[in-house]
């Protein structure tokens, strides 16, 4: 599956998962094209959540990166597009918990 097909699939899943969440917590993601890859990322004051989509889908992945305020936690994993909606939902739930705990 090429990068544009992966991007369409991920954006469709994001749109479906984000319906119950307020726009103020989950703005539209930043989408960056570099070479043959695409980065889809939300940038928040204390952390980032994103997906990197590569020409070889086996190299595509997702990540969450927190700043010093949250102890510089970083986690990333290969993206399985068949499970992407679950991963997106998990990231959004964790995002909401982080915001609430940080008083945002």
Backbone as CSV, one residue per row, in Angstrom:
resi,resn,N_x,N_y,N_z,CA_x,CA_y,CA_z,C_x,C_y,C_z
1,UNK,0.856,-1.175,0.000,0.000,0.000,0.000,0.903,1.240,0.000
2,UNK,0.699,2.152,-0.950,1.560,3.326,-1.024,1.200,4.338,0.061
3,UNK,2.035,5.365,0.196,1.888,6.337,1.282,0.561,7.092,1.183
4,UNK,0.145,7.480,-0.017,-1.112,8.236,-0.124,-2.312,7.384,0.296
5,UNK,-2.295,6.080,-0.005,-3.383,5.202,0.443,-3.350,5.041,1.962
6,UNK,-2.144,4.902,2.524,-2.017,4.811,3.986,-2.538,6.098,4.633
7,UNK,-2.174,7.248,4.046,-2.601,8.533,4.593,-4.119,8.654,4.567
8,UNK,-4.745,8.315,3.459,-6.209,8.372,3.369,-6.856,7.469,4.416
9,UNK,-6.290,6.271,4.579,-6.853,5.323,5.549,-6.720,5.869,6.976
10,UNK,-5.537,6.381,7.321,-5.317,6.916,8.671,-6.200,8.140,8.915
11,UNK,-6.287,9.070,7.954,-7.112,10.269,8.139,-8.589,9.911,8.267
12,UNK,-9.042,8.914,7.529,-10.434,8.462,7.657,-10.681,7.900,9.048
13,UNK,-9.726,7.111,9.556,-9.858,6.552,10.904,-9.835,7.657,11.955
14,UNK,-8.939,8.635,11.773,-8.855,9.751,12.718,-10.187,10.497,12.762
15,UNK,-10.742,10.797,11.585,-12.030,11.496,11.528,-13.119,10.715,12.252
16,UNK,-13.152,9.400,12.065,-14.167,8.572,12.704,-14.010,8.494,14.210
17,UNK,-12.773,8.409,14.676,-12.509,8.271,16.108,-12.704,9.595,16.838
18,UNK,-12.403,10.712,16.186,-12.410,12.010,16.866,-13.784,12.643,16.984
19,UNK,-14.808,12.056,16.404,-16.154,12.641,16.439,-16.589,13.038,17.849
20,UNK,-16.431,12.193,18.893,-16.936,12.592,20.220,-16.056,13.574,20.979
21,UNK,-14.876,13.896,20.454,-13.952,14.754,21.189,-14.049,16.203,20.733
22,UNK,-13.962,17.154,21.680,-14.056,18.572,21.313,-12.852,19.037,20.490
23,UNK,-13.119,19.913,19.508,-12.051,20.448,18.657,-10.978,21.171,19.447
24,UNK,-11.347,21.786,20.588,-10.345,22.534,21.359,-9.265,21.611,21.920
25,UNK,-9.601,20.359,22.204,-8.587,19.409,22.687,-7.832,18.758,21.535
26,UNK,-8.497,18.582,20.420,-7.912,17.852,19.308,-8.013,18.648,18.017
27,UNK,-7.110,19.602,17.840,-7.145,20.376,16.601,-6.753,19.493,15.418
28,UNK,-6.912,20.014,14.228,-6.490,19.274,13.039,-5.000,18.970,13.153
29,UNK,-4.579,17.786,12.729,-3.150,17.457,12.813,-2.339,18.218,11.760
30,UNK,-1.051,18.394,12.062,-0.107,18.933,11.087,0.277,17.771,10.172
31,UNK,0.323,18.007,8.877,0.722,16.967,7.924,1.933,17.480,7.166
32,UNK,3.043,16.750,7.262,4.299,17.139,6.634,4.735,16.061,5.650
33,UNK,5.060,16.480,4.444,5.572,15.551,3.421,7.084,15.734,3.343
34,UNK,7.811,14.624,3.416,9.265,14.684,3.292,9.720,13.492,2.475
35,UNK,10.384,13.770,1.371,10.766,12.722,0.427,9.519,11.929,0.055
36,UNK,9.518,10.643,0.319,8.355,9.811,-0.002,7.531,9.486,1.237
37,UNK,7.871,10.098,2.363,7.194,9.826,3.637,6.244,10.956,4.004
38,UNK,5.312,10.637,4.916,4.375,11.638,5.427,4.337,11.510,6.949
39,UNK,4.347,12.663,7.635,4.211,12.710,9.087,2.887,13.395,9.407
40,UNK,2.034,12.723,10.183,0.770,13.274,10.652,0.934,13.433,12.154
41,UNK,0.863,14.681,12.652,1.205,14.897,14.060,0.362,15.998,14.691
42,UNK,-0.046,15.744,15.937,-0.675,16.758,16.778,0.419,17.267,17.702
43,UNK,0.523,18.572,17.831,1.520,19.156,18.719,0.781,19.907,19.827
44,UNK,1.002,19.477,21.047,0.405,20.082,22.225,1.517,20.747,23.040
45,UNK,1.194,21.618,23.984,2.252,22.307,24.742,3.242,21.366,25.445
46,UNK,2.764,20.214,25.917,3.643,19.335,26.688,4.048,18.047,25.980
47,UNK,3.464,17.762,24.821,3.797,16.514,24.137,3.306,16.537,22.690
48,UNK,3.741,15.521,21.924,3.324,15.338,20.531,2.843,13.902,20.351
49,UNK,1.860,13.734,19.483,1.373,12.414,19.092,1.396,12.387,17.574
50,UNK,1.902,11.309,16.979,1.950,11.311,15.524,2.063,9.941,14.893
51,UNK,1.949,9.967,13.567,2.090,8.781,12.724,3.062,9.108,11.619
52,UNK,4.042,8.242,11.397,4.916,8.398,10.250,4.545,7.306,9.249
53,UNK,4.248,7.721,8.038,3.826,6.799,6.982,4.942,6.698,5.953
54,UNK,5.406,5.497,5.726,6.562,5.239,4.864,6.146,4.480,3.601
55,UNK,6.959,4.566,2.536,6.641,3.831,1.300,6.456,2.326,1.542
56,UNK,7.252,1.769,2.442,7.071,0.369,2.842,6.227,0.386,4.116
57,UNK,4.946,-0.030,4.044,4.066,0.027,5.215,4.643,-0.652,6.459
58,UNK,5.539,-1.607,6.280,6.146,-2.277,7.439,7.055,-1.332,8.220
59,UNK,7.421,-0.193,7.613,8.268,0.788,8.289,7.459,1.956,8.853
60,UNK,6.147,1.988,8.617,5.295,3.043,9.160,5.126,2.827,10.660
61,UNK,4.895,3.916,11.394,4.771,3.776,12.844,3.979,4.914,13.460
62,UNK,3.858,4.860,14.783,3.197,5.909,15.551,4.087,6.242,16.733
63,UNK,3.888,7.427,17.321,4.725,7.839,18.451,3.989,8.808,19.361
64,UNK,4.466,8.862,20.587,4.074,9.896,21.534,5.365,10.352,22.203
65,UNK,5.561,11.661,22.232,6.787,12.238,22.789,6.379,13.334,23.758
66,UNK,6.794,13.204,25.017,6.473,14.202,26.038,7.715,15.018,26.366
67,UNK,7.508,16.244,26.798,8.612,17.113,27.168,9.032,16.929,28.616
68,UNK,9.898,17.823,29.076,10.441,17.744,30.435,9.347,17.714,31.496
69,UNK,8.284,18.489,31.287,7.194,18.574,32.267,6.596,17.198,32.558
70,UNK,6.688,16.285,31.585,6.159,14.927,31.748,7.285,13.894,31.692
71,UNK,8.459,14.267,32.186,9.611,13.374,32.331,10.174,12.849,31.015
72,UNK,10.029,13.586,29.926,10.624,13.230,28.632,10.271,11.824,28.159
73,UNK,9.065,11.398,28.405,8.626,10.060,27.997,8.511,10.008,26.474
74,UNK,9.039,8.949,25.890,8.936,8.731,24.451,8.545,7.283,24.217
75,UNK,7.589,7.077,23.336,7.197,5.711,22.989,6.845,5.685,21.511
76,UNK,7.287,4.659,20.832,6.939,4.507,19.420,6.833,3.020,19.096
77,UNK,6.095,2.746,18.037,5.863,1.355,17.653,5.485,1.310,16.174
78,UNK,5.673,0.170,15.567,5.255,-0.023,14.181,3.745,0.126,14.095
79,UNK,3.274,0.715,13.008,1.844,0.934,12.818,1.251,-0.207,12.012
80,UNK,0.337,-0.926,12.617,-0.425,-1.965,11.928,-1.738,-1.314,11.503
81,UNK,-1.898,-1.040,10.206,-3.087,-0.324,9.737,-4.386,-1.057,10.053
82,UNK,-4.329,-2.362,10.242,-5.540,-3.099,10.606,-5.977,-2.791,12.036
83,UNK,-5.031,-2.323,12.871,-5.349,-1.970,14.258,-5.279,-0.468,14.505
84,UNK,-5.129,0.325,13.455,-4.871,1.757,13.617,-5.987,2.476,14.368
85,UNK,-7.272,2.116,14.129,-8.319,2.843,14.844,-8.208,2.631,16.345
86,UNK,-7.841,1.448,16.762,-7.665,1.177,18.203,-6.496,1.990,18.751
87,UNK,-5.408,2.058,17.998,-4.240,2.832,18.422,-4.605,4.316,18.518
88,UNK,-5.336,4.821,17.520,-5.754,6.221,17.534,-6.613,6.496,18.766
89,UNK,-7.567,5.630,19.044,-8.429,5.801,20.218,-7.602,5.774,21.504
90,UNK,-6.678,4.820,21.616,-5.827,4.750,22.810,-5.014,6.021,22.981
91,UNK,-4.453,6.538,21.901,-3.667,7.766,21.988,-4.534,8.946,22.410
92,UNK,-5.751,9.023,21.896,-6.637,10.122,22.259,-7.052,10.037,23.717
93,UNK,-7.330,8.841,24.208,-7.700,8.669,25.616,-6.517,9.056,26.505
94,UNK,-5.313,8.587,26.156,-4.132,8.956,26.942,-3.896,10.456,26.877
95,UNK,-4.123,11.054,25.728,-3.964,12.497,25.574,-4.892,13.231,26.530
96,UNK,-6.144,12.833,26.599,-7.102,13.496,27.478,-6.677,13.349,28.944
97,UNK,-6.191,12.172,29.329,-5.723,11.964,30.706,-4.517,12.838,31.025
98,UNK,-3.596,12.960,30.077,-2.408,13.797,30.292,-2.825,15.251,30.485
99,UNK,-3.725,15.741,29.632,-4.194,17.122,29.750,-4.857,17.359,31.100
100,UNK,-5.726,16.422,31.515,-6.437,16.570,32.786,-5.460,16.569,33.961
101,UNK,-4.497,15.658,33.955,-3.548,15.564,35.068,-2.613,16.762,35.120
102,UNK,-2.340,17.350,33.964,-1.446,18.506,33.925,-2.198,19.810,34.180
103,UNK,-3.494,19.710,34.396,-4.280,20.897,34.694,-4.612,21.739,33.481
104,UNK,-4.528,21.144,32.277,-4.820,21.900,31.044,-6.178,21.685,30.650
